[in-house]
Amino acid sequence: MGRIYNFSAGPATLPVEVLEKARDEFLDFQGSGMSIIEMSHRGKIFDAVHEKSFELMRKIANIPDRFDINYMGGGASTQFALIPMNLSGKGRKAGYINTGSWSKKAIEQAKIQGIDLQEIASSKDSNFNHIPDPINVPSGLDYVHATSNNTIFGTQFKSFPKPADSVLTIDMSSDFLSKPIDWDSVGIAYAGLQKNAGPSGMAVAIVDRELYKREKEDTPTMFRYSTYGENKSLYNTPPTFQIYMLGLILEWIDSKGGLQGIAKHNESKAALIYDVIDANPEFYIGHSQKDSRSLMNITFNCKSDELNAKFLEESKKQGMDGLKGHRSVGGLRASIYNAMSQEGCKALADFMKDFLQRNG
């Protein structure tokens, strides 16, 4: 069987060129007689891979010098606990913007730690179908937390609030490296790799070094951001294979015109699917409001549950998988991260038109 169009929300499809290169290098990396997953993380060969990934990420994402790039285990969900653990000061006050399931999980971890938490904006009354606007950030907070893209509900921030006297922390897990990043007011941006940047099992936390001053003496060593930043993520054995794969994907993004080129690619392919939904609103019912639509996760329902089930069955026979929506929204979801091709989105859009003709 050939490769299908994989619309899974994550772990997600990766660039074929990257997978092929990893395959070709896997048994004997750079003539070493070893696989990249077998060699020392402190040896010269891996050190070059490690350093190049840092250089490429800083270049591609235009990361200012004030930030460290930290490679951390545990995925992005671990960061939900580490953010309040590392950033809450004497007042222990934080503001959270609630835009769905992942925001709620982050809120839960802050509450466990006794943070005086303010939910400064939310779209829960409309089942999270939009990004709240306006968002008024009160003064006196240690930090403000936002989730940039919401995989389940298909919404995405177009711009972030700029707190006057607190730092912004952003969970970018599902749109990291999909478009240029505005670093103004950002203290920490973090993401799991498994949407746009590699295989699951590693998170990237991009941290303003000034925030290390907030760390408490009783915070365990491996839970401190400074441990990673001050040791180039080599305090302990890092997830070497994920770092290698991240480096290959950064090279691929660079070859596509960087984040500007990737953003245009993502806008173009998302429009193929949204145009079908907009042209047929009585048959394809989109969940997110137009001004909050995600370029990464397109959520919609057919006009009945029976048609949703039929859509899934028939699309799978046409070589498309991963289109079932999350139970919170139901229906269908097309996750079209960086590596999803224009051809894949066109195939889905064409199928949607054909399905409508036969069932509308």
C-alpha beads as a LAMMPS data file, in Angstrom:
LAMMPS data file: protein, C-alpha beads

360 atoms
359 bonds

1 atom types
1 bond types

-500.0 500.0 xlo xhi
-500.0 500.0 ylo yhi
-500.0 500.0 zlo zhi

Masses

1 110.0

Atoms # bond

1 1 1 0.000 0.000 0.000
2 1 1 1.267 3.482 -0.861
3 1 1 1.268 6.438 1.503
4 1 1 -2.135 7.859 2.350
5 1 1 -3.166 11.434 3.113
6 1 1 -2.885 11.438 6.900
7 1 1 -5.121 14.129 8.443
8 1 1 -4.486 12.952 12.015
9 1 1 -4.315 15.613 14.745
10 1 1 -1.059 14.169 16.046
11 1 1 1.317 12.511 15.951
12 1 1 0.958 13.904 12.490
13 1 1 2.227 13.476 8.959
14 1 1 5.867 14.414 8.374
15 1 1 7.579 15.513 5.143
16 1 1 8.338 12.528 2.922
17 1 1 11.766 13.986 2.089
18 1 1 12.610 14.046 5.806
19 1 1 11.429 10.476 6.365
20 1 1 13.443 9.267 3.375
21 1 1 16.607 10.991 4.563
22 1 1 16.188 9.577 8.077
23 1 1 15.676 6.113 6.560
24 1 1 18.792 6.371 4.405
25 1 1 20.961 7.583 7.302
26 1 1 19.522 5.383 10.007
27 1 1 21.934 2.430 10.078
28 1 1 25.162 4.296 9.344
29 1 1 25.127 7.989 10.197
30 1 1 27.799 9.998 8.384
31 1 1 30.060 6.978 7.948
32 1 1 30.316 6.364 11.694
33 1 1 29.146 2.756 11.469
34 1 1 26.434 3.641 14.028
35 1 1 22.889 4.867 13.983
36 1 1 22.218 8.357 15.317
37 1 1 20.249 6.701 18.150
38 1 1 23.268 4.639 19.228
39 1 1 25.942 7.297 19.572
40 1 1 27.003 9.381 22.548
41 1 1 25.175 12.646 23.040
42 1 1 28.523 14.167 24.004
43 1 1 30.426 12.940 20.956
44 1 1 31.536 15.218 18.123
45 1 1 29.064 13.871 15.562
46 1 1 25.950 14.362 17.647
47 1 1 27.232 17.667 19.009
48 1 1 27.312 19.025 15.446
49 1 1 23.711 17.856 14.880
50 1 1 22.668 19.425 18.182
51 1 1 24.319 22.788 17.513
52 1 1 23.004 22.999 13.964
53 1 1 19.431 22.498 15.192
54 1 1 19.811 25.433 17.570
55 1 1 21.265 27.634 14.839
56 1 1 18.558 26.761 12.322
57 1 1 15.714 27.271 14.772
58 1 1 17.011 30.655 15.890
59 1 1 17.393 31.709 12.258
60 1 1 14.077 30.361 10.947
61 1 1 11.918 31.559 13.860
62 1 1 13.885 34.819 14.234
63 1 1 14.363 34.136 17.942
64 1 1 15.948 37.107 19.766
65 1 1 19.218 36.663 21.659
66 1 1 17.475 37.085 25.026
67 1 1 16.008 33.574 24.699
68 1 1 17.454 30.128 25.319
69 1 1 16.158 27.228 23.238
70 1 1 15.581 24.319 25.614
71 1 1 14.966 20.724 24.544
72 1 1 12.909 18.960 27.208
73 1 1 11.280 15.573 27.682
74 1 1 7.701 14.970 28.704
75 1 1 5.892 16.760 25.909
76 1 1 4.061 20.055 26.181
77 1 1 1.678 18.822 28.901
78 1 1 4.578 18.761 31.364
79 1 1 5.012 22.466 30.693
80 1 1 1.533 23.095 32.124
81 1 1 3.034 22.356 35.543
82 1 1 6.479 23.841 34.923
83 1 1 5.169 27.285 33.932
84 1 1 3.615 28.091 37.341
85 1 1 6.416 26.236 39.116
86 1 1 9.040 28.506 37.537
87 1 1 7.254 31.807 36.980
88 1 1 5.008 32.432 39.974
89 1 1 6.450 35.008 42.363
90 1 1 5.494 36.039 45.884
91 1 1 2.031 37.117 44.792
92 1 1 1.498 33.839 42.928
93 1 1 -1.005 35.452 40.577
94 1 1 -1.530 34.432 36.972
95 1 1 -4.004 35.068 34.174
96 1 1 -5.217 32.332 31.817
97 1 1 -7.076 32.685 28.531
98 1 1 -9.412 29.708 28.252
99 1 1 -9.923 28.649 24.639
100 1 1 -10.546 24.945 25.072
101 1 1 -9.356 21.592 26.355
102 1 1 -5.617 22.296 26.432
103 1 1 -6.113 25.647 28.134
104 1 1 -8.242 23.917 30.756
105 1 1 -5.531 21.335 31.402
106 1 1 -3.002 24.127 31.912
107 1 1 -5.394 25.856 34.313
108 1 1 -5.793 22.647 36.323
109 1 1 -2.025 22.363 36.844
110 1 1 -1.788 25.949 38.059
111 1 1 -4.651 25.405 40.506
112 1 1 -2.942 22.314 41.937
113 1 1 0.003 24.547 42.865
114 1 1 -2.210 27.063 44.649
115 1 1 -1.839 29.857 42.111
116 1 1 -4.274 32.779 42.501
117 1 1 -5.630 32.199 39.042
118 1 1 -7.744 34.616 37.055
119 1 1 -9.529 33.411 33.932
120 1 1 -9.174 36.700 32.091
121 1 1 -11.043 35.620 28.956
122 1 1 -12.955 32.567 27.750
123 1 1 -15.104 31.339 24.869
124 1 1 -16.568 28.353 26.737
125 1 1 -20.121 29.716 26.517
126 1 1 -20.058 29.081 22.757
127 1 1 -18.246 25.725 22.981
128 1 1 -14.966 27.476 22.203
129 1 1 -15.853 28.391 18.625
130 1 1 -13.870 31.652 18.666
131 1 1 -10.915 33.441 20.213
132 1 1 -12.169 35.923 22.844
133 1 1 -11.949 39.581 21.833
134 1 1 -11.130 41.924 23.402
135 1 1 -8.812 40.418 26.003
136 1 1 -8.172 42.810 28.854
137 1 1 -5.151 41.838 30.932
138 1 1 -5.231 43.132 34.517
139 1 1 -2.083 44.429 36.167
140 1 1 -0.176 42.655 38.908
141 1 1 0.045 39.211 37.313
142 1 1 3.220 37.118 37.306
143 1 1 2.384 35.817 33.842
144 1 1 -0.405 35.348 31.287
145 1 1 -0.954 32.004 29.573
146 1 1 -2.498 31.408 26.140
147 1 1 -2.862 28.439 23.772
148 1 1 -2.080 29.695 20.287
149 1 1 -4.010 27.064 18.311
150 1 1 -6.772 24.765 19.471
151 1 1 -6.669 21.382 17.776
152 1 1 -10.028 20.181 19.071
153 1 1 -12.137 23.252 18.285
154 1 1 -10.271 24.569 15.240
155 1 1 -9.527 28.099 16.443
156 1 1 -6.287 30.069 16.342
157 1 1 -4.991 33.371 17.681
158 1 1 -4.218 35.878 14.933
159 1 1 -2.389 38.118 17.419
160 1 1 -1.699 37.996 21.148
161 1 1 -2.426 40.477 23.934
162 1 1 0.583 42.444 25.136
163 1 1 0.529 42.567 28.946
164 1 1 1.804 45.844 30.381
165 1 1 3.566 44.453 33.456
166 1 1 3.634 40.662 33.103
167 1 1 5.097 38.138 30.689
168 1 1 3.209 36.146 28.094
169 1 1 3.587 32.363 28.048
170 1 1 2.257 30.569 24.979
171 1 1 1.529 26.920 24.300
172 1 1 2.331 26.751 20.572
173 1 1 2.177 22.980 20.290
174 1 1 -0.112 22.774 17.270
175 1 1 1.038 25.767 15.210
176 1 1 4.731 26.018 16.140
177 1 1 6.878 26.843 13.091
178 1 1 3.776 27.261 10.893
179 1 1 4.044 31.070 10.580
180 1 1 6.254 33.940 11.767
181 1 1 6.254 34.575 15.527
182 1 1 5.941 37.991 17.187
183 1 1 8.296 37.759 20.171
184 1 1 7.242 41.065 21.718
185 1 1 6.030 40.551 25.334
186 1 1 6.754 36.798 25.159
187 1 1 8.513 35.258 28.141
188 1 1 8.142 31.591 27.209
189 1 1 6.892 29.872 24.068
190 1 1 6.716 26.096 24.207
191 1 1 5.578 23.265 21.968
192 1 1 5.544 19.525 21.577
193 1 1 7.197 18.377 18.347
194 1 1 4.512 16.017 17.080
195 1 1 2.436 18.404 14.957
196 1 1 4.892 20.386 12.841
197 1 1 8.377 19.676 14.111
198 1 1 9.058 15.957 14.508
199 1 1 8.092 12.757 16.306
200 1 1 6.424 12.802 19.716
201 1 1 8.338 12.651 22.978
202 1 1 10.053 16.035 23.185
203 1 1 9.082 19.633 23.864
204 1 1 10.875 22.817 22.912
205 1 1 10.696 25.610 25.506
206 1 1 12.013 28.963 24.296
207 1 1 12.682 30.905 27.498
208 1 1 13.735 34.473 28.262
209 1 1 16.842 34.102 30.450
210 1 1 15.633 36.898 32.747
211 1 1 12.976 34.512 34.012
212 1 1 15.583 32.211 35.535
213 1 1 15.796 34.753 38.379
214 1 1 12.317 33.702 39.491
215 1 1 13.282 30.105 40.154
216 1 1 12.917 28.933 43.749
217 1 1 15.626 27.115 45.696
218 1 1 13.340 24.174 46.433
219 1 1 12.457 23.544 42.772
220 1 1 14.010 20.211 41.700
221 1 1 16.930 20.560 39.309
222 1 1 15.241 18.866 36.351
223 1 1 12.156 21.052 36.709
224 1 1 14.106 24.296 36.299
225 1 1 14.361 25.960 32.908
226 1 1 17.836 27.250 33.791
227 1 1 19.107 23.656 34.054
228 1 1 18.441 23.224 30.348
229 1 1 19.384 26.706 29.201
230 1 1 22.687 26.891 31.050
231 1 1 23.717 23.430 29.844
232 1 1 22.480 23.636 26.233
233 1 1 19.956 20.899 27.076
234 1 1 22.795 18.491 27.840
235 1 1 22.595 18.329 31.642
236 1 1 21.315 14.781 31.195
237 1 1 20.942 12.559 28.140
238 1 1 18.593 14.411 25.793
239 1 1 16.095 12.799 23.369
240 1 1 18.703 12.477 20.628
241 1 1 16.542 11.011 17.874
242 1 1 13.909 13.730 18.268
243 1 1 16.608 16.404 18.097
244 1 1 18.003 14.833 14.932
245 1 1 14.543 14.714 13.335
246 1 1 13.824 18.288 14.411
247 1 1 17.029 19.335 12.663
248 1 1 15.943 17.635 9.414
249 1 1 12.553 19.349 9.555
250 1 1 14.182 22.724 10.192
251 1 1 16.288 22.162 7.071
252 1 1 13.091 21.319 5.167
253 1 1 11.342 24.485 6.390
254 1 1 14.373 26.537 5.438
255 1 1 14.248 25.067 1.914
256 1 1 10.584 26.119 1.621
257 1 1 11.307 29.796 2.261
258 1 1 11.319 29.737 6.041
259 1 1 8.266 30.601 8.087
260 1 1 7.088 33.182 5.543
261 1 1 7.044 30.543 2.814
262 1 1 5.431 27.939 5.070
263 1 1 2.738 30.433 6.135
264 1 1 1.756 31.113 2.510
265 1 1 1.643 27.372 1.859
266 1 1 -0.600 26.839 4.897
267 1 1 -2.961 29.686 3.969
268 1 1 -3.333 28.433 0.411
269 1 1 -4.098 24.829 1.253
270 1 1 -6.525 25.702 4.100
271 1 1 -8.487 27.921 1.713
272 1 1 -9.192 24.905 -0.521
273 1 1 -11.178 23.246 2.268
274 1 1 -12.723 26.326 3.866
275 1 1 -13.994 27.447 0.440
276 1 1 -16.027 24.233 0.118
277 1 1 -17.478 24.706 3.612
278 1 1 -18.373 28.346 2.916
279 1 1 -19.979 27.525 -0.427
280 1 1 -22.191 24.856 1.141
281 1 1 -23.087 26.021 4.681
282 1 1 -26.299 23.974 4.897
283 1 1 -24.437 20.718 4.234
284 1 1 -20.989 21.370 5.757
285 1 1 -21.368 23.155 9.083
286 1 1 -18.114 24.704 10.295
287 1 1 -17.511 24.906 14.031
288 1 1 -15.182 27.905 14.339
289 1 1 -16.155 31.482 13.572
290 1 1 -14.499 32.810 10.431
291 1 1 -12.294 35.381 12.172
292 1 1 -10.904 32.696 14.503
293 1 1 -10.365 29.869 12.042
294 1 1 -7.296 27.713 12.421
295 1 1 -4.956 27.055 9.517
296 1 1 -3.912 23.824 11.227
297 1 1 -7.177 22.094 12.218
298 1 1 -10.388 22.484 10.219
299 1 1 -13.455 21.355 12.196
300 1 1 -16.842 20.764 10.615
301 1 1 -19.918 18.530 10.589
302 1 1 -22.060 17.164 7.821
303 1 1 -25.749 17.886 8.302
304 1 1 -26.367 14.558 10.085
305 1 1 -24.454 12.007 12.138
306 1 1 -25.242 9.353 9.533
307 1 1 -23.552 11.449 6.844
308 1 1 -20.548 12.045 9.107
309 1 1 -20.114 8.274 9.453
310 1 1 -20.538 7.743 5.716
311 1 1 -18.034 10.517 4.969
312 1 1 -15.421 8.843 7.171
313 1 1 -16.004 5.425 5.627
314 1 1 -15.843 6.600 2.030
315 1 1 -12.925 9.007 2.494
316 1 1 -10.841 6.217 3.997
317 1 1 -11.419 4.136 0.881
318 1 1 -10.073 7.095 -1.104
319 1 1 -6.793 7.070 0.833
320 1 1 -7.644 9.667 3.481
321 1 1 -7.497 8.895 7.203
322 1 1 -7.563 10.669 10.572
323 1 1 -10.629 12.762 9.722
324 1 1 -12.821 11.875 12.690
325 1 1 -13.582 14.872 14.888
326 1 1 -12.970 15.015 18.630
327 1 1 -15.915 14.034 20.812
328 1 1 -16.139 17.608 22.173
329 1 1 -17.191 18.846 18.733
330 1 1 -18.092 15.658 16.885
331 1 1 -18.195 15.360 13.143
332 1 1 -15.012 15.788 11.165
333 1 1 -11.594 17.363 11.541
334 1 1 -8.881 17.830 8.943
335 1 1 -5.488 18.500 10.520
336 1 1 -3.308 20.074 7.850
337 1 1 -0.012 20.834 9.532
338 1 1 3.085 21.988 7.649
339 1 1 3.817 18.637 6.039
340 1 1 0.324 18.135 4.609
341 1 1 0.651 18.824 0.895
342 1 1 -1.412 21.046 -1.364
343 1 1 -2.339 17.861 -3.225
344 1 1 -3.692 16.302 -0.043
345 1 1 -5.919 19.281 0.701
346 1 1 -7.118 19.390 -2.905
347 1 1 -7.936 15.674 -2.739
348 1 1 -10.036 16.272 0.375
349 1 1 -11.761 19.330 -1.128
350 1 1 -12.585 17.395 -4.306
351 1 1 -13.943 14.506 -2.261
352 1 1 -16.101 16.923 -0.233
353 1 1 -17.602 18.316 -3.444
354 1 1 -18.274 14.847 -4.815
355 1 1 -19.735 13.651 -1.505
356 1 1 -22.074 16.632 -1.475
357 1 1 -23.281 15.958 -5.011
358 1 1 -24.102 12.365 -4.128
359 1 1 -25.653 13.040 -0.713
360 1 1 -26.902 16.633 -0.704

Bonds

1 1 1 2
2 1 2 3
3 1 3 4
4 1 4 5
5 1 5 6
6 1 6 7
7 1 7 8
8 1 8 9
9 1 9 10
10 1 10 11
11 1 11 12
12 1 12 13
13 1 13 14
14 1 14 15
15 1 15 16
16 1 16 17
17 1 17 18
18 1 18 19
19 1 19 20
20 1 20 21
21 1 21 22
22 1 22 23
23 1 23 24
24 1 24 25
25 1 25 26
26 1 26 27
27 1 27 28
28 1 28 29
29 1 29 30
30 1 30 31
31 1 31 32
32 1 32 33
33 1 33 34
34 1 34 35
35 1 35 36
36 1 36 37
37 1 37 38
38 1 38 39
39 1 39 40
40 1 40 41
41 1 41 42
42 1 42 43
43 1 43 44
44 1 44 45
45 1 45 46
46 1 46 47
47 1 47 48
48 1 48 49
49 1 49 50
50 1 50 51
51 1 51 52
52 1 52 53
53 1 53 54
54 1 54 55
55 1 55 56
56 1 56 57
57 1 57 58
58 1 58 59
59 1 59 60
60 1 60 61
61 1 61 62
62 1 62 63
63 1 63 64
64 1 64 65
65 1 65 66
66 1 66 67
67 1 67 68
68 1 68 69
69 1 69 70
70 1 70 71
71 1 71 72
72 1 72 73
73 1 73 74
74 1 74 75
75 1 75 76
76 1 76 77
77 1 77 78
78 1 78 79
79 1 79 80
80 1 80 81
81 1 81 82
82 1 82 83
83 1 83 84
84 1 84 85
85 1 85 86
86 1 86 87
87 1 87 88
88 1 88 89
89 1 89 90
90 1 90 91
91 1 91 92
92 1 92 93
93 1 93 94
94 1 94 95
95 1 95 96
96 1 96 97
97 1 97 98
98 1 98 99
99 1 99 100
100 1 100 101
101 1 101 102
102 1 102 103
103 1 103 104
104 1 104 105
105 1 105 106
106 1 106 107
107 1 107 108
108 1 108 109
109 1 109 110
110 1 110 111
111 1 111 112
112 1 112 113
113 1 113 114
114 1 114 115
115 1 115 116
116 1 116 117
117 1 117 118
118 1 118 119
119 1 119 120
120 1 120 121
121 1 121 122
122 1 122 123
123 1 123 124
124 1 124 125
125 1 125 126
126 1 126 127
127 1 127 128
128 1 128 129
129 1 129 130
130 1 130 131
131 1 131 132
132 1 132 133
133 1 133 134
134 1 134 135
135 1 135 136
136 1 136 137
137 1 137 138
138 1 138 139
139 1 139 140
140 1 140 141
141 1 141 142
142 1 142 143
143 1 143 144
144 1 144 145
145 1 145 146
146 1 146 147
147 1 147 148
148 1 148 149
149 1 149 150
150 1 150 151
151 1 151 152
152 1 152 153
153 1 153 154
154 1 154 155
155 1 155 156
156 1 156 157
157 1 157 158
158 1 158 159
159 1 159 160
160 1 160 161
161 1 161 162
162 1 162 163
163 1 163 164
164 1 164 165
165 1 165 166
166 1 166 167
167 1 167 168
168 1 168 169
169 1 169 170
170 1 170 171
171 1 171 172
172 1 172 173
173 1 173 174
174 1 174 175
175 1 175 176
176 1 176 177
177 1 177 178
178 1 178 179
179 1 179 180
180 1 180 181
181 1 181 182
182 1 182 183
183 1 183 184
184 1 184 185
185 1 185 186
186 1 186 187
187 1 187 188
188 1 188 189
189 1 189 190
190 1 190 191
191 1 191 192
192 1 192 193
193 1 193 194
194 1 194 195
195 1 195 196
196 1 196 197
197 1 197 198
198 1 198 199
199 1 199 200
200 1 200 201
201 1 201 202
202 1 202 203
203 1 203 204
204 1 204 205
205 1 205 206
206 1 206 207
207 1 207 208
208 1 208 209
209 1 209 210
210 1 210 211
211 1 211 212
212 1 212 213
213 1 213 214
214 1 214 215
215 1 215 216
216 1 216 217
217 1 217 218
218 1 218 219
219 1 219 220
220 1 220 221
221 1 221 222
222 1 222 223
223 1 223 224
224 1 224 225
225 1 225 226
226 1 226 227
227 1 227 228
228 1 228 229
229 1 229 230
230 1 230 231
231 1 231 232
232 1 232 233
233 1 233 234
234 1 234 235
235 1 235 236
236 1 236 237
237 1 237 238
238 1 238 239
239 1 239 240
240 1 240 241
241 1 241 242
242 1 242 243
243 1 243 244
244 1 244 245
245 1 245 246
246 1 246 247
247 1 247 248
248 1 248 249
249 1 249 250
250 1 250 251
251 1 251 252
252 1 252 253
253 1 253 254
254 1 254 255
255 1 255 256
256 1 256 257
257 1 257 258
258 1 258 259
259 1 259 260
260 1 260 261
261 1 261 262
262 1 262 263
263 1 263 264
264 1 264 265
265 1 265 266
266 1 266 267
267 1 267 268
268 1 268 269
269 1 269 270
270 1 270 271
271 1 271 272
272 1 272 273
273 1 273 274
274 1 274 275
275 1 275 276
276 1 276 277
277 1 277 278
278 1 278 279
279 1 279 280
280 1 280 281
281 1 281 282
282 1 282 283
283 1 283 284
284 1 284 285
285 1 285 286
286 1 286 287
287 1 287 288
288 1 288 289
289 1 289 290
290 1 290 291
291 1 291 292
292 1 292 293
293 1 293 294
294 1 294 295
295 1 295 296
296 1 296 297
297 1 297 298
298 1 298 299
299 1 299 300
300 1 300 301
301 1 301 302
302 1 302 303
303 1 303 304
304 1 304 305
305 1 305 306
306 1 306 307
307 1 307 308
308 1 308 309
309 1 309 310
310 1 310 311
311 1 311 312
312 1 312 313
313 1 313 314
314 1 314 315
315 1 315 316
316 1 316 317
317 1 317 318
318 1 318 319
319 1 319 320
320 1 320 321
321 1 321 322
322 1 322 323
323 1 323 324
324 1 324 325
325 1 325 326
326 1 326 327
327 1 327 328
328 1 328 329
329 1 329 330
330 1 330 331
331 1 331 332
332 1 332 333
333 1 333 334
334 1 334 335
335 1 335 336
336 1 336 337
337 1 337 338
338 1 338 339
339 1 339 340
340 1 340 341
341 1 341 342
342 1 342 343
343 1 343 344
344 1 344 345
345 1 345 346
346 1 346 347
347 1 347 348
348 1 348 349
349 1 349 350
350 1 350 351
351 1 351 352
352 1 352 353
353 1 353 354
354 1 354 355
355 1 355 356
356 1 356 357
357 1 357 358
358 1 358 359
359 1 359 360
